[in-house]
Amino acid sequence: MLSDRAALYLTVIAVTGGIVTIVAWLIAGAEVGFAVARLVAVLVIACPHALGLAVPLVASISTTKAAQNGFLVKQRLALEVARTISTVLFDKTGTLTKGAFGVIDVWNANGHTKEETLQLAASLDVLSEHPIAKAVVEKAKEQGLALAEIKKFEAMKGRGARATVEGKEAMVGGPALLEDMGILIPAELAVQVADAGKKGQTIIFTLKDKQLLGAIALADIIREESREAIQALKEMGVRSAMITGDSEDVARWVSGELGIDEYFARVLPDQKSEKVRELQKRGQKVAMVGDGINDAPALTQADLGIAIGAGTNVAIESAGIILVRNDPRDIVKIIRLSKMTYTKMIQNLFWATGYNIVALPLAAGALFAWGIILEPALAAVFMSASTVIVAINAMLLRRQVL
């Protein structure tokens, strides 16, 4: 640690300076008592408390402040590195997105309404445990739609589900269901479905009495906090990148929605660390953010590994900093705290070093010819004052807002 080395050097300088001081005054013909007083003053005023406290005290306070703001510092050096990060690489699923399906859009067809489409789909899906079905039911509940009574429910493997609603056969399922039924999608709806498909969205259709009511688009929901985090990083001059195993279309769409600078699509789990290495070869200081067991090698390879607290134990063990909340905005706070911490450390080191540069010659009696002399008792007061100033400056970090 820099402060430890500085304190060691100061101790050597103080002892050497003290010896040189007493010898010089004795050679100059000064009384032994006076020479010893100068020696004591040098040793007392150069006590390396301030330098020894300059960094550790700030580090301790910053670690506490980190915990208060929702992230835990496992490795102290990780927080110091954060200020140098030039690129933050996010794993998409569970970090930038919620890792759960949500309804993106609902379209109607053949004179039916969007409400009819969503209501029918939810009525059939309420009996299913599939993530897509749960998302549809949740959306219907949000809109206050009453679910229809169904009879003769049947799950069609790989196709969807069917049941009797109001005495008529109703179905919900993917494109394969329409193909089996020989039902064509109206031109306008076909364009909307095609556009959604390019964004990697999942499409399901609803039918009643063999007539198409409409379609529902679902996708992994992007966190609103992600947009704020990416924008804040841009304002700080930090690049953002995304890594995902999803298709090029999905990666391009998510990146476009969030304003991410660069993305890596169709990346296999064992290739993530290679992508981190690729960025590092370009001269980037990389922070990797992930939550899964597959992210562990990349978290280790990165200059700074940040794990989501809700992630796997392997990911958490591989990271230097852990986000307690699943909130990407906390990454911005990490970088800000790192910069604040570094600034405080430099301020303390500058004060402690500058103080000794001025105080040591005074303690040695360099200005004795002009009647200026520093007695050991006063030297002790100055030494204590220096330590107090360093401590107060470090404590001011607590009042700063991330």
N, C-alpha and C positions, 0 to 999 in steps of 0.2 A: 504494500500500500504506500502511496506517495507520502502521506503524512508521517508514517512510521519511519520511512527513509529520511525525511526532512528532520524529524525529531532526533534521529541517530546522528545525523551530520551536525545538528545544532549542539548536541551534547559534546561531541568531539571538539567542535569549534570553541565552545564555552570553556571546557577544561583546558584546552591548549591556550586560549586567550587569557584565562586566569593565570596560568603559569607564566606566560610571557609578561603579563601585567605586573605580577609581584617581582619577577626578576628585573624588569626594566626600572621599576621604582627603586628597588634596592641598589641597583647600579647607579641610578641618578642621585643616590645619597639620601633618599627619603627614610623616615623612621620606619622601623619594622611594623609598628601598629598601623601606620597610615597605609603601608604597602599591603598588609593583610586585609585591611578594610576594603581596599580596591579589589583584591582577589574575591572577597566574599560578595561584594556588590556585583561583580561580573557573573559569578556563579548563580547568584539569586535571581538577577534580572533575566538571565538566559534560561531559566527553568523552562523546559520544553512542553509545559502543560498545554499552552495555546495551540502549538503545532500538533501535539498529540491528539487534541480534541477536535481540531479543525475539520477533519473528514469523518471520523466515526460518529460524532454527535449529529452531523447533518444526515449521514446515512441512516442512523437510528430513527430520526424524526421522519425522514422520507418513507421509510418502511411502514411506520405507523400510519402516516398519511395515506399511503397506498391502500392499506387495509380498510381505512375509513371510506375510501372512494370505490371500493368494490373489486380490488385485485390484490392478490397475495404475491409477494416477492419471495420466491424460493431461493434464488441465487442473487446476492447483492450486486454482483458484477453485471447481471442481466439488466438491472435498472440503469446502470451507468452507460451500457451499450445503447440503450433505447434512443438516446439523443442523437446518435450517429446514423440511425436507420434512414435509408433513402427509398426503400420499396417495402411495402407491406403486402405479403402474399396470403390471400384468404382461401381457405377451402370453402367451396360453395355451400354444400348441403349442411345445414345445422349451424352455420356461421353467418353467412349473408342471407340465407333463407331459413325458414322455420323447420325445414325437414318434414313437413306435413302438407298434404294436399289442401287446396282451397279453391273455391269456385272463382274463376277469373271473369267469365262472361256467360250469359244465357241468350240464346237466339231462338226466335219463333219461326214457324213455317206454316204454310197452307191455311192462313187465316186464324191460327191459334195465337194465344198470348204467351209471353215469357213466363207469366205466373203459372199458367196451365202446365207448361213444360217442366218447370222446377217442381211444382206440386206433385205431378205424376211420378217423376223420377224419385223424389223423396219418399213417396208413399210405398214404392217398391223397395227402395234401398234401406228402409228403416229396419228391415229384418236381416240385413247383411252386416258382416263384420269387416268388410273390405275398407281400406282407408279412403278410397274414392267415394264409396257409398256414405261413409260417415261425414265426409265433407259436404256432400249434397244435402243430407238431412240437416246438418248444422246451418247451411245457408237458408234453407226453407224456414227453419225456426227463427232465424234472424229477421226474416221478412214477415214473420207472423202468419205464415200460410198453414192452414189446417190440413193435416194429412187425410187422404181418402181411405175409406175402409177397403181392405183388400181380402180376396179369397183365393184359394187354390194357388198359393205362392209356390214357385218352382225356380230354383237356381239352374241356369243353363251354363255348364262348364265352358269357359273360354268365350262365351257369347254375352252373358248378362243375366237377366232374370225376367220372369213373366208371372202374371197373376191376373185375376179377374177383378176389374174395378167397375162398379156401377153396371154390372152385367156384361161388360165388354172386355175383350182380351187386351191387356196392356203389357208393354215390354219396355225394357231399358237395357242398353248395351252399346258396344262399340261398333266400328265400321263393319266388322265381320257379320254382325247381326243384320245390317241392312243388305249386305250381299246375299245372305241366306234367304232373306225375304224377297229379294229382287226389287227393292225399293230404291228409286233414284233420288238424289238430293237436289232440291231446287237450285238453280244457277247462283242466285245471290248468296244463299246459305253455303253453297259449295266453296265460294271464294273466301268467305269468312273462316270456314273450317280449314281450308288450305293454308291461310295466313297463320292461324293458330298453330297448325302442325309445324310450320317452319320455326315457331318459337318454342317447340318442344312440349306444347301443351297436350294433355290427354282429352280426347273428345268422346262424349257419350251421347246417344240419341234416345229420344222417347217416342214411342208409338202407341197409338190407341186404335183398336179396331183396324189394324194394318195401315193406319195413316200416320205419317210423320208429323209430330207436334212441334218439334224443334230439337236443339242441341245444346249441350252444356260443355264449356271448356274449363278444365281444371289444370292446376300446376302447383309446383312447390312454391309456397308464398314467400315473396321477398319481404324481409323485415324493413319496416319504415326507418328503424334506427340505422340500417346499413347505408341508406342514402345520406343521412346526416354525417355519418362517420367518414364516408368517401369524400364528401364535400369539405369537411374539416381538414382531412389529410391534404387535399389539394391546396387549401389555403396555407398550410404549413410548408408546402413545397415538397411533400412526400408522395411518391408514386404509389398507385394501387394496382395489384394484379390478382387474378383469380385462377384457381386450379380446380378442375372438375373431371369426373369420369363421364359426364354427359356428352351429348353430341355437339358438333360445331354450332348448329342452329341454336340450341339451348344456351350454350356459353355466350354466343354473340348477343343474343337477346338480353340475357341477364346483365352482361357487361354494359350494353347500351342503356338499359334502364337505370343503372347505378352510376354510369359515367366512369367506369373502371378503365384504366389506361391500357391494360394488356390482359389477355386470358390464355390459358392452356386447356384445350378440350381433349376428350377421349384419353385422359391420362390414367394409366393403370396404377393401382396402389403402390407397387414397388418402383414406380417411375417418378413419384412426387419429389423424392430427395434429389433426383437428377435435375429436375426443373429448378429447384432451389440453387443447385450448383451452377446451372446455366446462367442464372441471374447474377450470381456472385462473380462468375468469370467476366461479366460485362462491367465489373467494378461496382456493383450495387451492394449495399449493406442491407441484408434481407431479414425481415421479421416474418416468421411463418405463424399463421393463426389456424388452429384446427381443433377437432374434438374427437376424432376417431382413432382406433388402434392402427389404422393404415397411415395416419399422419405422424406417428412417432418418429420414423427415420428422418422425415423432412423437418420436424421440430428440432431434432438433434443437429442436423446439418446446418440449419439457419443460424445467422449471427445472434438472433433472438427468437426463442421459441415461446409462443403464447398459447396456452391451452384453455379451452372453455371448461369451466368448472363442472358443467353437466356432462362432460365427455367421459371417455374411458380412462381407467386408472393408468394404462400404459401411456396415453397421451399426456396426462397430468404429470407423470413421473419424468417424462422426457423434456418438459418445458421449464423455462427459468422463471416465468411469471404465469399465474393462473387467474383467469377472469372468474370471479365468483358469480357475477350475473352474466347471462348469455347476451351481452350487449356490446356490439362492435364499437360503440362510441367510447368505451373505456380504453380502447387502444390509443385514441387521441390523448386521453388523460395520462396514459403511461409515458408517452413521448414528452408531454408538457412537464410532467413531474420530473422526468429525467433531466430536462434542460434546466429547470428551476434548481434541482439538487446540485447539478454541476456548477451553476452560477454561484450558489452559496458556498460550495467547497472552495472555489477559486477566490472568492471574497475573503474567506477565513484564512486561507493560506497566504494571501497577499498581505492581510493585516498582520498575521503572526510573524511573517518573515520580515516585513517592512519595519515592524516595531523593534525587532532584534537588531536590524541593521543600524537603526538610530540609537537604540538604548545601550548597546554594548560599548561603543566608544565613550559614551557619557559615563557609564559605570567604571570604565577603566581609568577615567580622569583625563581624557583627551582635551577637555576645555578647562583644566585646572588653572592654566595661566591667566584665564579671564575671570577667575573666581567662581566658575561653575563646577560644582562637584556633587555627585550623587551618593548619598550615604546608603549603607546596606538596608536600613529600615525603610527608606523611601523606595529603594529598588524593589523591595518585597511588595510594597503597595502597587507599584507600576506593573509588576509581574502578575499580581492578582487581578488588576484592572484589565490587563490584556486577555486573561482567561475568561473574565466575565463578559467582555465585549464579544469574543468569539462565540460564547454560549448564547448570548442574547441574539446575535445575528442568525445563528442556527435556529433558534426558537421562532424567529419571524417567519420561517418557512411554513409553520403551522397555519398562519393567517392567510396565506396565498390561496387563491381559488384556481382550481384546475379547469 
